[in-house]
Amino acid sequence: MPEAERLNTRIVTRSGSTSSPTNLRIAAVDTCRSVIVLATASEEDNRDAKNISDARAIKTILAVANTRHDEDELNIVAEIF
């Protein structure tokens, strides 16, 4: 997305353990307004891989929620199967 279209939005991408409080602090999830959790499986993967991907997404959402200690609204979008 071109910078002019983002206005004041900053997009931060990270890889690593998404359930690690240290990694989540590095990604500044304690101050962000939105989080997008991508699946670790693809459409072509089998049902077991998709179930594991969904479990990881849920674990990430719980870790993000646990990292935040304020009452500000947080938008979370997760890719699940």
Secondary structure, DSSP 8 states (H G I E B T S, - for coil): --HHHHTT-------S-TT-HHHHHHTTTTT-SEEEE--SS-TTS-HHHHHHHHHHHHHHHHHHHHH--S----EEEE---
